[in-house]
Amino acid sequence: MSRQQQEQGLFKRTAELLADDKLTPAQACSFIETLRDAKIFADEMDAEDKQQKGFNEIAGIYADYKITNEEACDLFKEWIAEWKTVKK
Protein backbone atom coordinates (compact mmCIF):
# COMPACT_ATOMS: atom_id res chain seq x y z
CA MET A 1 0.00 0.00 0.00
CA SER A 2 1.41 3.39 -0.98
CA ARG A 3 1.79 6.27 1.41
CA GLN A 4 -0.99 8.16 -0.40
CA GLN A 5 -3.33 5.18 0.00
CA GLN A 6 -2.49 5.01 3.69
CA GLU A 7 -3.12 8.73 4.11
CA GLN A 8 -6.44 8.54 2.31
CA GLY A 9 -7.30 5.55 4.51
CA LEU A 10 -7.11 7.91 7.49
CA PHE A 11 -9.84 10.06 5.96
CA LYS A 12 -11.92 7.02 5.06
CA ARG A 13 -11.71 5.66 8.60
CA THR A 14 -12.44 9.10 10.10
CA ALA A 15 -15.54 9.40 7.91
CA GLU A 16 -16.72 5.94 8.98
CA LEU A 17 -16.23 6.73 12.68
CA LEU A 18 -17.98 10.07 12.33
CA ALA A 19 -20.91 8.55 10.45
CA ASP A 20 -21.26 5.82 13.09
CA ASP A 21 -21.30 8.34 15.98
CA LYS A 22 -17.96 7.09 17.28
CA LEU A 23 -16.41 10.54 16.71
CA THR A 24 -18.02 13.92 17.21
CA PRO A 25 -17.78 16.58 14.50
CA ALA A 26 -15.44 18.51 16.82
CA GLN A 27 -13.15 15.48 17.17
CA ALA A 28 -13.15 15.01 13.39
CA CYS A 29 -12.20 18.66 12.93
CA SER A 30 -9.40 18.31 15.45
CA PHE A 31 -8.07 15.26 13.62
CA ILE A 32 -8.27 17.09 10.27
CA GLU A 33 -6.26 19.94 11.83
CA THR A 34 -3.63 17.43 12.99
CA LEU A 35 -3.44 15.91 9.52
CA ARG A 36 -3.25 19.38 7.94
CA ASP A 37 -0.34 20.27 10.21
CA ALA A 38 1.38 17.08 9.00
CA LYS A 39 0.68 18.17 5.38
CA ILE A 40 -1.84 15.35 4.82
CA PHE A 41 -4.96 16.41 2.94
CA ALA A 42 -8.10 14.65 1.74
CA ASP A 43 -7.97 13.84 -1.95
CA GLU A 44 -11.35 14.77 -3.43
CA MET A 45 -10.64 13.19 -6.79
CA ASP A 46 -9.83 9.69 -5.51
CA ALA A 47 -13.01 9.22 -3.52
CA GLU A 48 -15.16 6.75 -5.42
CA ASP A 49 -17.89 6.60 -2.80
CA LYS A 50 -20.28 9.57 -2.91
CA GLN A 51 -20.46 9.78 0.88
CA GLN A 52 -16.66 9.72 1.20
CA LYS A 53 -16.41 12.39 -1.48
CA GLY A 54 -18.72 14.63 0.57
CA PHE A 55 -16.62 14.11 3.68
CA ASN A 56 -13.42 14.81 1.77
CA GLU A 57 -14.86 18.03 0.32
CA ILE A 58 -15.68 19.33 3.81
CA ALA A 59 -12.29 18.22 5.13
CA GLY A 60 -10.58 19.89 2.19
CA ILE A 61 -12.21 23.28 2.53
CA TYR A 62 -11.67 23.19 6.29
CA ALA A 63 -7.99 22.27 5.89
CA ASP A 64 -7.60 25.16 3.41
CA TYR A 65 -8.93 27.63 6.03
CA LYS A 66 -11.91 28.46 3.78
CA ILE A 67 -14.38 27.79 6.61
CA THR A 68 -14.22 28.04 10.38
CA ASN A 69 -14.22 25.17 12.83
CA GLU A 70 -17.85 25.93 13.70
CA GLU A 71 -18.85 25.92 10.01
CA ALA A 72 -17.01 22.63 9.44
CA CYS A 73 -18.73 21.04 12.44
CA ASP A 74 -22.13 22.19 11.16
CA LEU A 75 -21.36 20.78 7.70
CA PHE A 76 -20.27 17.49 9.25
CA LYS A 77 -23.56 17.34 11.18
CA GLU A 78 -25.44 17.78 7.90
CA TRP A 79 -23.21 15.18 6.24
CA ILE A 80 -23.96 12.69 9.05
CA ALA A 81 -27.71 13.24 8.66
CA GLU A 82 -27.48 12.70 4.90
CA TRP A 83 -25.27 9.63 5.35
CA LYS A 84 -27.72 8.04 7.79
CA THR A 85 -30.59 8.66 5.37
CA VAL A 86 -28.69 6.98 2.52
CA LYS A 87 -27.49 4.13 4.74
CA LYS A 88 -31.05 3.04 5.68
C-alpha positions as a Markdown table, in Angstrom:
| # | Residue | x | y | z |
|---|---|---|---|---|
| 1 | Met | 0.0 | 0.0 | 0.0 |
| 2 | Ser | 1.4 | 3.4 | -1.0 |
| 3 | Arg | 1.8 | 6.3 | 1.4 |
| 4 | Gln | -1.0 | 8.2 | -0.4 |
| 5 | Gln | -3.3 | 5.2 | 0.0 |
| 6 | Gln | -2.5 | 5.0 | 3.7 |
| 7 | Glu | -3.1 | 8.7 | 4.1 |
| 8 | Gln | -6.4 | 8.5 | 2.3 |
| 9 | Gly | -7.3 | 5.5 | 4.5 |
| 10 | Leu | -7.1 | 7.9 | 7.5 |
| 11 | Phe | -9.8 | 10.1 | 6.0 |
| 12 | Lys | -11.9 | 7.0 | 5.1 |
| 13 | Arg | -11.7 | 5.7 | 8.6 |
| 14 | Thr | -12.4 | 9.1 | 10.1 |
| 15 | Ala | -15.5 | 9.4 | 7.9 |
| 16 | Glu | -16.7 | 5.9 | 9.0 |
| 17 | Leu | -16.2 | 6.7 | 12.7 |
| 18 | Leu | -18.0 | 10.1 | 12.3 |
| 19 | Ala | -20.9 | 8.6 | 10.5 |
| 20 | Asp | -21.3 | 5.8 | 13.1 |
| 21 | Asp | -21.3 | 8.3 | 16.0 |
| 22 | Lys | -18.0 | 7.1 | 17.3 |
| 23 | Leu | -16.4 | 10.5 | 16.7 |
| 24 | Thr | -18.0 | 13.9 | 17.2 |
| 25 | Pro | -17.8 | 16.6 | 14.5 |
| 26 | Ala | -15.4 | 18.5 | 16.8 |
| 27 | Gln | -13.2 | 15.5 | 17.2 |
| 28 | Ala | -13.2 | 15.0 | 13.4 |
| 29 | Cys | -12.2 | 18.7 | 12.9 |
| 30 | Ser | -9.4 | 18.3 | 15.5 |
| 31 | Phe | -8.1 | 15.3 | 13.6 |
| 32 | Ile | -8.3 | 17.1 | 10.3 |
| 33 | Glu | -6.3 | 19.9 | 11.8 |
| 34 | Thr | -3.6 | 17.4 | 13.0 |
| 35 | Leu | -3.4 | 15.9 | 9.5 |
| 36 | Arg | -3.3 | 19.4 | 7.9 |
| 37 | Asp | -0.3 | 20.3 | 10.2 |
| 38 | Ala | 1.4 | 17.1 | 9.0 |
| 39 | Lys | 0.7 | 18.2 | 5.4 |
| 40 | Ile | -1.8 | 15.4 | 4.8 |
| 41 | Phe | -5.0 | 16.4 | 2.9 |
| 42 | Ala | -8.1 | 14.6 | 1.7 |
| 43 | Asp | -8.0 | 13.8 | -1.9 |
| 44 | Glu | -11.4 | 14.8 | -3.4 |
| 45 | Met | -10.6 | 13.2 | -6.8 |
| 46 | Asp | -9.8 | 9.7 | -5.5 |
| 47 | Ala | -13.0 | 9.2 | -3.5 |
| 48 | Glu | -15.2 | 6.8 | -5.4 |
| 49 | Asp | -17.9 | 6.6 | -2.8 |
| 50 | Lys | -20.3 | 9.6 | -2.9 |
| 51 | Gln | -20.5 | 9.8 | 0.9 |
| 52 | Gln | -16.7 | 9.7 | 1.2 |
| 53 | Lys | -16.4 | 12.4 | -1.5 |
| 54 | Gly | -18.7 | 14.6 | 0.6 |
| 55 | Phe | -16.6 | 14.1 | 3.7 |
| 56 | Asn | -13.4 | 14.8 | 1.8 |
| 57 | Glu | -14.9 | 18.0 | 0.3 |
| 58 | Ile | -15.7 | 19.3 | 3.8 |
| 59 | Ala | -12.3 | 18.2 | 5.1 |
| 60 | Gly | -10.6 | 19.9 | 2.2 |
| 61 | Ile | -12.2 | 23.3 | 2.5 |
| 62 | Tyr | -11.7 | 23.2 | 6.3 |
| 63 | Ala | -8.0 | 22.3 | 5.9 |
| 64 | Asp | -7.6 | 25.2 | 3.4 |
| 65 | Tyr | -8.9 | 27.6 | 6.0 |
| 66 | Lys | -11.9 | 28.5 | 3.8 |
| 67 | Ile | -14.4 | 27.8 | 6.6 |
| 68 | Thr | -14.2 | 28.0 | 10.4 |
| 69 | Asn | -14.2 | 25.2 | 12.8 |
| 70 | Glu | -17.8 | 25.9 | 13.7 |
| 71 | Glu | -18.9 | 25.9 | 10.0 |
| 72 | Ala | -17.0 | 22.6 | 9.4 |
| 73 | Cys | -18.7 | 21.0 | 12.4 |
| 74 | Asp | -22.1 | 22.2 | 11.2 |
| 75 | Leu | -21.4 | 20.8 | 7.7 |
| 76 | Phe | -20.3 | 17.5 | 9.2 |
| 77 | Lys | -23.6 | 17.3 | 11.2 |
| 78 | Glu | -25.4 | 17.8 | 7.9 |
| 79 | Trp | -23.2 | 15.2 | 6.2 |
| 80 | Ile | -24.0 | 12.7 | 9.1 |
| 81 | Ala | -27.7 | 13.2 | 8.7 |
| 82 | Glu | -27.5 | 12.7 | 4.9 |
| 83 | Trp | -25.3 | 9.6 | 5.4 |
| 84 | Lys | -27.7 | 8.0 | 7.8 |
| 85 | Thr | -30.6 | 8.7 | 5.4 |
| 86 | Val | -28.7 | 7.0 | 2.5 |
| 87 | Lys | -27.5 | 4.1 | 4.7 |
| 88 | Lys | -31.1 | 3.0 | 5.7 |
